[in-house]
Amino acid sequence: MPGSIACFGELLIRLTALGRELLLQSARLEAHVGGAEANVAVGLANLGHDTRMLSTVPDNALGRAAIGELRRHGVNTAGVSFGPGRMGLYFLAAGAGVRASQIVYDREGSSFALLSDFDWDSALTGVELLHVSGITPALGPVSAFLARSAVKAAEDRGIRVSFDGNYRAQLWERWDGDPKALLFPLVASAEILFGNHRDISLLLGRRFSGDGEDRRREAAMAAFEAFPKLKHIASTARRVSSADQNHIAARIDSRDGSAQTEEVAVSGIVDRIGAGDAFATGVLHGLRIGKNLEATASYGLALACLKHSLPGDASLFRQDDIDAFLEGNFDVRR
């Protein structure tokens, strides 16, 4: 039996203005449990994988609710501890038409942001892959150190690492951290990178002159040269016509070749938050069950597109949903 996939990061509660109102336009907010790494854990669990969450939350109603939501979807939460501090929050006003969505973070002093140590021996026993993201080091110096500790602990135990860039300008701008310096060693330890040419430009301090697919391949080859452990680089390309219609394509590069999907028009968007995590879920799923690059890119695209139809942060879709999407079966399934 394959080992577990462990996802390390902050569990959050998202508070969303109802309908498509602005924040506090009326005194109502809708709550969802989220967090980039938790979204991947939930998404993979719904696809039948053994996943576990590694994090910490306050021992109160909010922390317990977040743990309960993960358990409801089959995620092992034995690696989620209780600690001092508060629950990390973020607020969302969903966009509409020509108005873009807006996010406000409220994560200062959260239990996860205060976490300075972790029992990696216990947390990583039986783990095959550790998934982390660039959000954790963006939280501050303590979290940046912890992210590096997580990746080093995995490396020391022969556990593969998956890293999602997830660059969050609002978080980095809060303090004087150096994204390039802090993210570089994390990517250097990874076999799978979720990021595009802009992420690679940040890491390598150079720009890529090509256009479209050529630019992405140029960036990927530069990353493979700079990071010898990397085996796959996966990314999406999004064109935004309006908050209600986007166009999305997916791509995977390996050292020996690449796979690029056709662009898909996604209209009638319900909720685009978490689409990148859904894409990562589909790619990790495809790679783990032995699919080739073309099929794996299509799996990632399918879940990214499907996520736009679902309220909340995480992908809750299963293999038959992926298959129906790829077959173009959009009629009622009876």
Buried (B, 14 or more C-beta within 10 A) or exposed (E): EEBBBBBBBBBBBBBBBEEBBEBEEEEEBEBBBBBBBBBBBBBBBBBEBBBBBBBBBBEEEBBEBBBEBBBEBBBBBEBBBEBEBBBBBBBBBBBBEEEEBEBEBBBEEBBBBBBEEBEBEEBBEEBBBBBBBBBBBBBBEBBBBBBBBBBBBBBEEEBBBBBBBBBBEEBBEBEEBEBEEBBBBBBBBBBBBBBBBBBBBBBBEEEBEEEEBEBBBBBBBBBBEBBEBBBBBBBBBBEEEBBBBBBBBBBBBBEEEBBBBEBBEBEEBEBBBBBBBBBBBBBBBBBBBEBEBBBBBBBBBBBBBBBBBBEBBBBBBEEEBBEBBEEEEEEEEE
